[in-house]
């Protein structure tokens, strides 16, 4: 089995994929931009293809791989989801509906699809292609605060709670200056959404889809930086979907998969949830980032990457039965601006990673400000929650 992984950007994620391929006896090839170092030290790689930039164009994708042929094409990061399906289609391999899966990357298309498939979501106030277009918005009719977000970026970049028109326009202007992913040379669109601000705790559901049904899932509690930015500062895995949402939440996710034309795959769906309601913020057609798959495997023995690779190759996959856990697992990201907090006696450190470099000029608590992280375990959800959530 020959696997092509398009544009992995995180070493930890690539190593997890490489370990699965080595275990299964599959050949793993990666494609990245010329300057990437993500594969350094991954000795099991069959080949490393260097290209100028990540592209969705089928002609360019075929030119980049030349005469090479594969049995599956997978996305190594969020920006490569469309490219993986485009190239898989061109090679006659298992893929999602290329036209419909674009809604997993473009949030304006995503909102339209969610509406069509009756998925609870925030109300869209406006869709703008530039700050100059804000003049056509009836600002007197807008109820603040609102959330501004780019249509196709990632890692919560420029996602911001705004309390006035001036703040919206300032965010749009700064967003317009950011045109290229430094990790993939992928060109961003200039569009942005203005949405209603939905209050409540934030979660994600990591799930495996087979024959259009959610057959395995794991709930992740997400903690974010102080508003107005919305950067992730930690996660906790181990809680179950509340009983009042236990049927409708997976059903809504299955409707998203149907809208994408995804019969088999892995989804990462972010949402706000209270006892009364849930509202889907966005969804992705690939395993989560932010070390969430590591937490899910520690907590449930569920490898999201394993399920994802099997789905991309059209191979059968079956989730192992869940085993009872007497602890929760979490991750706390480290930042220079994050004050020291004493570790509760009930919280155990599984491992620590320190030494990540900070990108000059990066916004506080953004992914480019992380200096490392701690993976944690605790028999007390309250203690673990309190330790991780503190920014």
N, C-alpha and C positions, 0 to 999 in steps of 0.2 A: 504494500500500500504506500503510495507516494502522496505526501501532504505538502501543500504550499500554504504557508502562513504569510499573509500580506501585511507588511509594516507593523510588526510588533514594536512597541515603544517602551515597555516596562520589562526589565530583566527578570523580575520575580515571576511575571506572567509567562514569559517565554520559557523559563526553566520548568514551569509546571507542565506546559504543553510538550516540551522536549522529553520530560520524564515519562509521560504517557506514551509517546511515540516509541521511545526506547523499550519500554515494557512490552508494547504490542509488536515490536519488530517492524515498525513503519519508518520509511525514509522521510525526514523532515527537512524541507527547504524553506528558507525565509527570503523575503524581498524587502529591502529598506532603502532609504535614501543613502547617498554616498557617505555622508558624515556620521551615520549612526554607529554606535558602539554596543548596541543592545545584545548582540550575539557573542561578544567577547567572553571567552571562558566556557561557552556551551559546546563541548567537544563532540557531542553526538550529532551535530548538524551535518546533513548530507551535502548541502550547498547553500551559499549565501549570495543572493543576486543583489547587486548594487544598481540603483536606478536614480534618475534626477529628482523625481517627485512622485507622490501618490496621485493617481489619476483614476477617474471613472470611465474614461474613454476606451471602448473596446479595442480599437485599432492600436492605441498606444499600449494597452495592457498586453495584447498578443505580441507586439514587437518587443516588449520588455522580457518576456519569457522565451522568445525565440522558438526553437524547435522542441523545447522541453514539454513534456506532458505529465499530467498529474491525475490522481484518482479523487482528490478532493481539494477545494480551495476554501480557506477559512480567513476570517478577519482577525488581524492581530491587534487592532485597536478600533475605537468608535468610528474614526473617519474612513476606515477601510471596509465597512459593512457593504456599501453599495458596490465598490470595486470587486469584492469577493464574489458577489452574485453575478455581476456583469461578466467577469472572466469565467466563472463556472458555467454560465449559460453558453458562452462562446466555445467552451471545450466539451459541451455536451454532458456536464456533470450535474449532480444534485444541487439545486439552488431554489431560493424563494422567487416569487414573482418579482421580476426586476423593476417594473414600473410601480408596483404597489409598495415594495419594500423601501422605496425612496422616502416614504412618509415616516420611516423610523429615524431618519437623519434630518429631515426638514421639519421644524416644529410648526410652521404654518400649515403644511400638508398634514401633519400629525393631528392638529386640532380639527381639521375638516374631516379626517377619517374617523376620529373619535366621535364626532357629532353624528356621522353617518351610521356608525355601529353602536350608538347609544352607550358610550363609555363616559361615566361621570368625570367632569373636568372643570377647570376654571373658565370663566367667561372671558372671551377675547374682546378687549376694548378697541384695539386697532392693530393693523399690520402695516408697518412702514418700511420703505426701502432705504430711507435716509432721514437724518435729523431735519432736513429742509421740508420734508413732508408733514411735519407735525402741525403745520398751519391748517391742514385740512381736517384735523381732529377738533371736535366740539368739546373743548376742555371744560366749559361750564357744566357739561353734562357728565363729566367723569367723576366718579367717586374715588377719592384717594384714601389709603395708599394703593399703588398698583405695583406689579412686578414687570420689569423690563428684561427681556432676554433675547440674545441673538438667535437666529433661526437654525444655525448649523454648527455652532461651536460646541465645546465640551468642557467638563471639569468645573462647571458653574461660572465660567469666565464671563464677566459683565452681566451676570444675573443679579439684579439689584432691586430692592424695595425702594420705591420713590414716593415722596410725599407731595410733590408739586410738579408742574410742567417744566420748570427750570431744571429740576433734578433729572427728569426724563430726558430732556434735550442734551444735558451734559453727558449722561450715560451714552446716548446715541452717538454723540460726537466722538467720545473716546473709543467706542466700539468701531467706528468707521476707520480709525487709524490702524486697527489690528487686522491685517489682510491675509496673513500666511501662518500656517502651523510651523513652528520651528522644528518639530519632531518629524514631520512628514512632507513639508513643503506643499501641503494641501492648501488650495486657495479657498478662502471663506466667502460666502455670500455677504451682501451688505444689509440684508433685511433683518428686522427685529419685530418681536411681538410685544404688545402692551396688554397685560392681563390683569384681571382682578386679583387682589391679594387674598389668598386662602390661609386662614389661621389654623393652627393645630400642629401636633407632633408629625414628624416626617419619617416615612418608612420606605423600604423597597421590598419587593417580592422577587426572589431569584427562582425561576421556574423552568422546568423542562417540558417541552411540548412534543407529543407524539400523536399522529393522526388528528391533529387539531385540538387535542385535549391536554390540559395540564396534568401530568402524571407524577410530578415530584415538585416540591416547592420548599422554600425556606424564607422566613420573615426576618428582615434586618431593620433594626431601629437605627435611625441616622441622627447624628448630632451636628449642628451647623454653627458657624461663627456668629458673633453678634451682628444683628442687622445694622446697616442696610445690605451688606454683602451676604451671600448664602453659601459660603464655602464649607465643606465637610471637615469636621475636626475629630470625628470618631464614629464607630459603629458598635452595635451589640447584636449578637445572634443567639437565638435560643427560645424566644417567645413564640407563641402560636397566634394565628389569626383570631381575633375576638369572635366569639360565637355569633354575634349579630351580623358579621360580615363574612362568615366562613364559606357561604355558598356563593354570594353575589360577587365577591372580589375575584376568585378564580374564574368565574363565568365571564366577568368583564375582560379579564386577560385573554380568555379564549376568543372573545370577539375581536380583540386587537390582533391576535394571530390570524384570524380569518381575514381581517382587513388587509393584512400584509401578504396574504397568500402563503403563510408559513404553516406547513403541515408538520414539519419536524424541526426542532431547534431549541435554543435556549434564549430566554428573555430576562431582562432586568427592568423592572417597572417601578418607578418612583411615585409616591403618592402621599398626600396628607390624610390623616385618619383620626377621627374622633369617635366616641360611642354612637353618634348620630349619623355620621356620613363618612365617605371617603371620596377623594378627588384626585384623579390621576394627573400628575405633573408632567411626566414624560415617560417614554418607554424605549428600550433599546433591544436590538435583535442580536445579542451576543452576551457572553458572561460579563458580570460586573467588573469594574476596576476597583481601585482603593483597597486591595487585599481582601475584599469581601469573599471571593471564592475560598480563600484560606480559612476564614472563620467558619464558613458553611461546612467545609470538610471536617474541621475540628469538631464542630458541634453535631453534625449529622452523618458524617461519613459519605457525604454526597459530593462527588467531583463534578462541578459544572463544566469544566474543560473537557472531561472525558465524555460527558453527554453531548457536548457541542461538536467535538470531532467526529463522533459516531454519526451524529445527524448529518453533518456536512458530507460524510462519505456514504451515506445511505445504508449504514450498518445497523443491525439490531442492538438495542441497549436497554437494560433493565435496571432500575434503581434498587439498591440493596435495602432491605427492611430497615426502618429507623430503629435505633437502639435508644433505650431510655438514658437520659443524661441527668446528673444531679448538679450540673453547673452550667453557667452561661459563659460564652466567649466574646471578647470584644477587642477593639483596637483603638488606641489613643495616639493621634498624630502629634508629633513634636514641632513646636515653632519657637523661635527666639522670643516672640512677643507673648507667649503663653506662660503664665506664672507657674512656678513649682507648686505641686499639690502633693501632700503626704499620701502615700499609698495605704489604703485601709488594710488591716490585718487579714481580712477575708479575701483580698484580691491577690492572686498569684501571677507573677510575671512568667509567661511562657517563653518569650524571647524578646530581645530588644535589637532594633537596628538604628544605629546612629551614624552621622557623618555625611548625610546628603547635603549637597551644595545648594545655596540659596541664589536664585536668579536676581541680579541687581534690578531694583525698581519694581519688583513684584508686589502686588497688593497684600497687606497683612492677611494671614490665614489662607491664602490661595495655595494651590498645590505646589507652586514654585517657591513657596516660603517654607515648606516642610523640611525639617532637619533630621527626620527619622520617625520612628514609631515604636510602640510597645504592644505586643500581643498579650492579652490578659485572659485569666480564667477566674471565676468566682462562684461560690455557692450562694452568694447573696446578690440578687439582681439589683436591689436598691443601692448597695455599695458600689457595684460595678457601674451602674448607670450614673451615680453621682460623681464618681471619679472621672469618667470619660466626658461627661457633658460640660464640665467646667472649662470655659474658654480662658 
